[in-house]
Amino acid sequence: MILKLQKRDQHGKNKVDKLRQEGLVPGVVYSKGEEAVSITVVEKDLVKAYEENGLSNIFKADLDGAQKDLLIKEIQKHPFKNQILHFDAYLIDMTQKIRVTIPVVLEGRDNIKAQPSVIMQIIDSIEIECLPGDLPSEAVVNVVDMQIGDNMTVADLDIAGNEKIHIHVDPEEVVAVLSEPQEENLEETDEEVSAEVPTVAETKAKEEE
């Protein structure tokens, strides 16, 4: 899809609130070496673009009739309403490298062969640098064959061997750990509670004293 953006002159809380009531979302578009541009976009269109592209995919935008490559940087949502309050985006030069954060995905986490087990994800996202055309939507590591006590590191991610992508994280950083589930010993807990609670006979004897 091509997201249609329009420049805006409205600023200030009252004017911005009125835009939101009309189904528009205020935002700011940044580009290297140029001043930031205040814009608006139809909220339903922004929601669709965000759902399809997230924060790590470049897509086309129409800015006052000129087609641009755009990357959403940040979405600000209402704390309890299903509403987008504001967003920031970058105009992308396809010939210049960009530095962005992409999500880390544990592929097969629901089908791990070693059971019972608990998978703990240590890193949820990772910062990378590359040309826009080489930008991956996510960094993936398959955890299906992990054994109890195994660690997956940044070096195990699918993008780690890609020479076109520079990862700004130590390759030895742990991404995920597989461990045994921690079982609580309910019997011991019950015994401890029982030992602490006095019996009726003990209470009576104490009162007589």
Number of C-alpha atoms within 10 A of each C-alpha: 10 15 19 18 23 17 16 14 9 15 11 7 9 9 12 18 15 12 17 18 10 11 14 22 23 25 22 16 22 18 14 10 6 7 9 14 15 18 21 26 21 18 19 14 17 21 15 13 20 16 10 12 15 19 20 19 19 21 18 17 20 15 17 11 10 9 14 17 16 22 25 21 16 14 17 12 13 10 9 6 8 8 16 20 19 20 20 18 19 19 18 21 15 13 9 10 16 14 15 17 17 20 18 20 19 21 14 13 18 10 11 19 14 15 12 10 17 16 20 14 16 14 15 13 14 17 13 19 17 18 16 21 12 13 20 17 16 17 21 18 21 16 23 15 13 20 17 17 10 14 18 21 18 23 18 18 20 13 19 16 11 11 9 13 17 15 20 13 12 10 14 11 14 16 24 21 19 20 19 14 12 8 6 8 8 9 9 10 11 10 10 11 11 11 10 8 10 11 11 9 9 10 11 11 10 9 8 6 5
